[in-house]
Amino acid sequence: MTLPKFILGDNSEFPEAIFIIHTEFPRFVINLENDELEWLEDFDQQDEKELQTEAENAIQQATSFYDSEVAKYENE
């Protein structure tokens, strides 16, 4: 199965939260309500520099993905 790079999610136990799941390295879930980030990867010290750059880019892309998805709903 091919997964999209980002998946938008919500959960009734967290009614105010909106989650973006990033399915590629570095995999993570971000809660857009409070910007809390949960990594789905284990990292070693060698990964730290790459992780910092990749994570910053991925978080920006996740936010852009969310904005794009919301705009599509608002335009319908």
C-alpha positions in Angstrom: 0.0 0.0 0.0 1.2 3.5 -0.8 0.5 6.0 1.9 0.2 9.7 1.4 3.0 11.8 2.8 0.6 13.5 5.2 -2.6 12.3 6.8 -5.1 14.6 8.5 -6.7 13.1 11.6 -8.9 13.9 14.6 -10.1 12.0 17.6 -13.2 12.5 19.7 -11.1 12.1 22.9 -9.3 15.3 21.9 -12.1 17.4 20.5 -10.0 20.6 20.0 -7.0 18.8 18.5 -6.2 18.4 14.8 -3.4 15.9 14.0 -1.2 15.7 11.0 0.6 12.4 10.6 3.8 12.5 8.6 4.4 9.0 7.1 8.0 9.5 5.7 11.3 9.9 7.5 11.3 11.4 10.0 7.9 10.1 10.9 5.9 12.1 13.4 2.5 13.2 14.6 1.9 16.9 15.2 -1.0 18.3 17.2 -1.8 21.6 15.6 -3.8 22.7 18.6 -0.6 23.1 20.7 2.2 22.2 18.3 3.1 19.2 20.4 5.2 16.7 18.4 5.4 12.9 18.8 8.2 11.2 17.0 7.5 7.7 15.5 11.2 7.1 15.0 14.2 6.2 17.2 17.2 8.4 16.6 20.8 8.2 17.4 23.3 11.1 17.6 24.4 10.7 14.0 20.8 11.4 12.9 20.5 14.7 14.9 21.7 17.1 12.3 19.7 15.5 9.5 16.8 15.3 11.8 16.8 19.0 12.6 16.8 20.0 9.0 14.3 17.4 7.8 12.0 18.0 10.8 11.8 21.8 10.2 11.0 21.2 6.6 8.5 18.5 7.3 6.7 20.6 10.0 6.4 23.5 7.6 5.1 21.2 4.9 2.6 19.7 7.4 1.3 23.1 8.2 1.0 24.0 4.5 -0.8 20.7 3.9 -3.3 21.5 6.6 -3.9 25.0 5.3 -4.5 23.6 1.8 -6.9 20.9 3.0 -8.9 23.5 5.0 -9.1 25.8 2.0 -10.5 23.0 -0.1 -13.3 22.4 2.4 -14.0 26.1 2.7 -14.3 26.4 -1.1 -16.9 23.6 -1.4 
